[in-house]
């Protein structure tokens, strides 16, 4: 069966293709449209179909729309309730419902040849669950989904056995851990449904001194669900506008809400394990991008393995919807092969881009070694290799790389990206070296979705990637899956004695991650980056000439 998955409603529109139960491709629309999270300037035009990414998925597989057996749409408008029933005063709900109801005709228009009746609605949280439970390497697993909201709920707890989902609990709206965290994000002057990771970073600078006062507002109920109440965050710290400076009160508020989130999640995880007794837990939904909470679930929860979908946010529902429908149509589905499911280019195609750009470039004998030399000399490298990543993390395909041994490089990298200075940057490390440098966290950790303690004797050696709380959000590199990245790490260690390299996403503030060669060249041209490594080629920053 050939099933195309589509996410297109709240944010992060995306498309994914599953053929005969195998994941073939997946990509977010923002990488094509260059609109981050698929959001347009006007709030009522934020919902866009992933027409470009869907067309690419089909073209990449040599398929036409009429070849599809089904299109999975990861939202079921038939499950939506009136605002008075959900307790949410959301004027956009009626428009969302109408938009979703019209999705079959919208899709047929943008994918000529597609029969509208082939569009199948998949409940939002079922799509999230499938993106984890069916994509994970564990045939039997407990699955927990938490996000802002779906049609009428904000949470699903269940179990996958032989590819079939048993739903054990869900939480009706208005109670939502995701919406609570969004409200805090907005209160702290950041963009809701976009900047929640900034709140997580800020929390590391605070103490959870408001946590006890917040417990009545957010807590588990002991039956697989939870309660959240509207919080007046101004009672703890004044509201910030974009660009305002934050105070210790704001950091303490972020730490307090973060702690209440973690404690509630641990209660939900323990309840789920008591029902299933499984060894493996899979996580999806936007809340599953909270790597600090994930780490507590791994360290303190009852499950032996915790696997998080790399595209845990709404983009991942395109993949989950496709996997779920493929199962319903009789296919045996396979785990996802990795996160590098997006666009890639041949060496010849990349060289054509460079030639067209009329830019000087070289083809070194070993691009990994050439990059390691620049990094060892404390240069910054834009790394563009292979197929782009699915999800919000740069995982060695669209990355900015730097030396981790210079404390000033944290400020330098944040300046390059044009972002807040309290934000950490992450390390990549060979999987077999990770345990000697990083503790208290799962290894391997290929998707950068957990935090690990930095070993005491390494903190001063890799200060750039050691966060204020002594942790790092690592990406482990398996040389079998990522031979080029592994070789670059080995070449860097030979020069510096450090088996770690700074890895952050290849983009600048407010822009989606670089995806195609044009994006890479534009980013290299506008940011203070010393080297662009694109395929087997390198482009060096010209040295400024001194005028006489």
N, C-alpha and C positions, 0 to 999 in steps of 0.2 A: 504494500500500500504506500501511496505517496501522499503525505499529509503536510500541509503548510500551516504553521502556527502564527497567530497574529495577536499582538497586544496593542490596543489603541483605545484608551479612554482617559485615565487620570493623568499619567505621565509616562515617560520612558517607552514610547512606541518602539516595537521591535518585531522582527520576523524570524522564524526558524523553520527548517525543513527536515523532516524525518522520512526516510525511505526504507521500507521493509524493516521497520523497527530500529534503524540505525540513524543516529544524529549526523546529518550531512553538513549543515551550516546553520549559523545563527548570527544575527547582527542587529544593532540598534540603529534606529532611523537617524539619530543625531549625528552619527558618523558620516552620513551622506548629506543631510540637510544643513549640518553645522549649527543647528539650534539645540542647545544643551537641554537635555531631558525632554526634547520635543515640545518645548514651551514657546509660544509666540507672545508678542507684546501684549495682546489683549487676552484677558482670562477666559473669555468664552470661545476663543479660537485656539485654545491650548490642545485640544484633542485632534490629533492628526493621524491619519492612516499611515502605516509604514510602507508607503507605495514604492519607495526607492529600494529599501532593504528587501522587501518581498520580491520585487522584480529581479534583484541581484541573486537572491537565493535560488530562484528558478533558473535564471540564465547560467549560474555557476554549475548547476546540475544538468544542464541541457534539456530542461523541461519547459513546456508551455503551460499556461493556466488550465487549458482543457485536459492536460495529462493528470491533474490532481484528482485523487479520490475523495478528498475532503479538505476543508479549511477550518481549523479550530480557532474560534474567537474566544479569548479568555475572560469573558464577562457574560453573564446571563441576565438580560434585562427583566426576564420573567420573575426573577427572585427579588427584585427591588421592592422596597416598601415605601410608603408615603413618609415624608419627613416627620409627621406627628407620631408615626409608629417607631421610627428609629431613634427619635429624640435628638436628631441633628437638624439644626436650622440651616439647611444647605439649599440655597435658591437654584443651584445648578443641577440638582438631582433630576428634575423633569427633563432638562435638556440632555443629560447623560443617558437617560432611559431612551429618549427618542433617537439619539445618535446611535446607541447600540442596536436598537431595533432596525435602523436603516443600514447597519453595517453590511449585510449581504449585498445590497444594491450598490453601496459605495465601493465595495471590493470588486464587484463585477465590472464596474465602470473603469477602475484603475488597472484591473487585470483582465483585459479583453479576452473573452473565450471562457471565462469562469462562469459556471452556472450558479446563480445565487442559492439554489437549494442545496448546494454542497457545503455551505457554511453551517458549522455546528457550534452551538453555544456551549462553552465549558464554564461552570461556576468558577469565579475568580480564585477562591481558595483551594479548590480542587486542582486548578492549573498550577498554583504555587506548590501544592503538595507533590504533584507529579514531577515538577521540575527538580525536586529533591529526591523523593522516594523512588522514582523510576530512573533517575539519572545517576544515582549513587552506586558505588560498587558493592552494595550489600543487597542481595535479593529480598531478604526479610529485614524490615527496619521500622522503627517507630518514627513518625514524622510530626513535626510541630511547625505551624505556620503562624506568624504574627506580623501584622502590618497596620497601616492606618485604617483601611476599611475595604470591604468588598461590596457586594450587593446589599447585604443586610447584617453581616457579621464582620468581625475584625480578627478572627482567630479560628484555627482548626487544629485539633489533635487527633491523630489516627495511627493506623498501622498498615503497611504494605506487606502482603503475603502473596507470593506467586503473581505479582503484578497487579493485584487487586487491592483497592483502598477500602478499609473499614474506618468510618468516621466515628470517633469515640467521644468527642466533645467539640463544641464551638461556642463562641461568645458573641451574643447579640449586641448590636450597637445600641446606645451611644458609647458603651464601654470600649476603649481602644488604647492600648499601650502606644501604638504608633502615633495616634492623633495627640496624645498627651505630650509625647516627645516633640511632635511638630509644633505644638503650642509653645513649648519652651524655646524651641529654635527661633520662632518668630519673636518671642519676648526678648531674646538676647540679641536681636538686630540682624539675624540671618534669614535666609530665604527658606521658608517651609517647603517640605517635600523635595529638598535639594541639599541643604547645608547641615543636616543632622550630624554628620561626621565631625563638623566643627565643634558642636556642643560636646561630643565625646572627647575631643582633644582638650577643650577648655576644662573639662571635669578633672583632668589629671593635675591641674594647678590648684584645685580646691580641696576642702575638707567637707564631708557630708554632714555638716552640723544641723541641717534642716531636715534630715531624713526621718527622724521620729515624728516631727510635725506633719510630714507629708504622708505618713503611713495610712491614715484614715482615707486619704484621697486615692491611693493606689495600692492594691493588695490582692492576693489570690484568695479564692473562696473555698478551697478544699475539695471542690467537685470537678476540677478540670477547667474551671473558668476563673474570672477575676473581676474586679470592679475598679473603675476609674471615675473620678469626679472632677468637675471643672475647678481648677486651681487659680486663685488670684496670685500670680507669681510676684506681683508688685509688693506683696506683704513681706517678701524676702529680699528682693533686690529691684531697684527701679528699672522700668522698661528702657531698653536701648534702641536707638535708631541706627540705621546703617552708617557705619563709620565712627560711631561713638566709642570711646574707650571703655573697657570693662574694668571692674573693680574686683576685689577679693570676694565681696558678697556675690557677685555674678558667678565667679568660679565655684564658690561653695554651693550655690543653688544648682549649678550644673552637676556637681559631684553628688549632691543629695538626690536629685531625680535619677541620675545614673544608678546609684545604689538601690533605690526603690525598684527600678526596672530589673536590675540583676536579681534581687531577692524574689521578686514576683516570678521571673522566669525560672529560677531554681525550684520554686514550689510547683510550677506547672510541669516541669521536667520530671520531678519526683513522682507526681501523681500519674503521669503517663507511664513511667517505668513500672509503677505498681500494677497498672492494668495490663501491660504487655509482657514484661520480663525480658524484653529484647536486649541484645548486647549493643546494637547500633541505633543511633539517633540521627536523623537527617533534619536540617533546618532550612526554611525558606521564608520569604516575606521580607519587607524592608527592615524590620527589626533585626533580622539575622545578619545584617551588615554591621551590627554593633560588635566589633571584634573583642572588646573588653568583656562584654556579657558572654559571648561565645566561650571565652577562655575560662570564665568561672563555671559555666555549664560543664566544660570538659574536666576541669580540676575537681569540682565539688559535686557534680551530678553523678547519678548511679550508672550511666551508660559507659561502656568501655570504649566505644568509638563514637565520635561526633563528626559528621560530615556536613558542610555548609555549601549550598549551591553558589558558585562564583557570581552568577547573575541573580542574586537572591531577591532583588527588587522587582518591580513590575515587568521589566524587560524579560525576566526569566519566565514569566507566564506564557510567553509565546512558545518557548520550548516545552514547558509543561503541558500546555494545551495540546500541542502536536503529539507528544508522547501518550497522553491520556486517550486521545481519539484513536491513535494507532492501535493501542491495546484493545479498545472497544471494537475495532474492526477486525481483530483476530491476530494481529502481529505480536510476536515476542519481541519486546524492546530490550535494547542493550544499554549499559551505562554510557554516559557521555564520554568521549575520548579525551577531553581536555577543554580548556577555555579558548583555545586558538581556533575559533570557528568562523571568523570573519574573512574579509578580503585579503588576498595576497597577490604578489606580482612576480613574474619571472625576472631573471637577471637581465634579459634582453629588453623587457618592458621598462624596467627601472632605468637602464642606460638610455633608452629613448627619452624618458622624462628629463634626465640630466642634460642630454644633448639639446633638447628643445629649450631648456632653461638657459642655455649658453653659459653654463657654470663650469669652472675648473673642477675636475674630480680625478681621483686615482683609483686603481684596483690593486691594493696591496696583496702580497702573497698570502697573508693570513689576516683577515679583517679583525678577528678576535684579538690577536696579538697587537695590532696597530692601535686598537681601542684601549687595550690595557696600558700601553705606553703613555697615551694621553692622560688617562686617569691617574696613573702613577705620578705624572708631572702636575697633578692637581687641576687638570682641565675638566670641563663639563662636556659630556657626550650625549647627543641625541641618537638613540638606538632604534632603528626601524628595520625589523627582520620578520620574515614569515607572515603568517596570517594574523590579523588583529584579534584582540581579546574580546570575548563576550562578557559584559559586566563592567563594573566601575574601576577595577584594579588593573594597573599596568603590570604584566607578568612576564616581562622580558621580550616583548614583541614591539611595543610602542612605549619606550621608556626614556627618561632622562637619567643618566648615570653620573656618579661622582665618587670621589675619594671619601671614605667614611672616617678617616683618621684625623681630620682637622675640624675643631669645634666651630670655627667660623663658617664652615660650609653649610650649616643648617640655615643661617641667615642668608647666605649667598644663594642657596637653592630656592628659598622662599621668595627672595627678590627676583630671581629669574622667572619664577612662575607668577609673581605679582599677587602673593597671598599673605595671610596673616602670619606674624612671626611666631605665634604660639603653636602653629601646626607642625607636627613631626614629619620626618621623612623615613622611609622604610629601608631595611637591608635585604639583599638577596644573598644566599649562601648555599653552597653545595649541600645536598641532603645529608651526606655522610659526615659532614663537619658540623652540622647544626647543634647537636647535643652538647658538644664541648664548649660552645659559646653562649647558647641560649637554653634556659631551663623553663620548667613549669609551662609546658604547652605541647600540643601534639606535633610529632614529627613522623612522617613528612607533613608539611603545611604548604602545599603548592599554590594556594589561591589567596594568600595574604589576608586571612579572615580570623586570625587569632593573634593575641599578643603573648610574648614570651619574656620572661625575666632575662636581662643581660647578666651573664656571670660577672661577679665582682672584679675579677682580674682582667675583664675585657672592656669594662665601662670607659676607662681612660684611653683605651686603644681605638675604640670606635665611637667617639662622642657624637658624631654627626647623627647617628641613627639611634642613640640612646635617649629616650624621652625623659621628661622631667621626673617621671615616677619610676625610672629605672627599667622600663620595658621597651620592647621593639616589636613592631608588627612585621614578622619575617615572611619572606617567600623562600621556601626550600626549592632547590633546583636538582632535578633528577637528570643525570647525564644521558640516560637512555631517551628521555623525552626532549631534552633541550641541549643537544651536544654543543652547539655554538656558544650558548650562554655559559655552559660549564667550562669550555675552553677559555673563554674570556676571563672567568673567575680564576682559573688556574694560572693564566699568564699574569694576572694582576698580583696574585699571591707571590709568585716568583720574584716580582720586582719589589714588593712592599712588605711581605710577611703577613699580610692581612687577607684572609679568605672571604672577605665580605666586601660588597660594593653597594653604594647608595642606589636605590631604585625608586623613582617616582614617575608619575604618568607624564607622557610627552604631550603637554599642552600648557597653555597659560590661563590665568584666572578667567573664569566665565566662558571658556571655550571648551567644546568637546575634545576628547582625546584625538590626537592626530590619527588619521586612518589611511589616506592614500598618499602617494609621493608628492603631489602638489601641496597637501597639508604640511608634510614634513619639510619641504623646502621653504614654505612661508614661515613656519615656526622657527626654523634655523635662521632665516633672514632677519627676523624681528627680535629674537631673544639673544642674550649674550652667551651663546653656546660655542665651544671651541671646535667641535668636530661633529659632523653628521655621518653616521655609519648606516648606510642604506643598501641593503643587500650586500654584495661583495665589494661595494664601492665606499669610498670616504670622500667627504667634502670638508676642506679645512677653512677656518675663518681667516681671511686675509689679514696679515699684520698691518696695523695702521702705519702710514708713511709720515715722516716728520717733515713739516714744511720749513723751508729756510727763510 
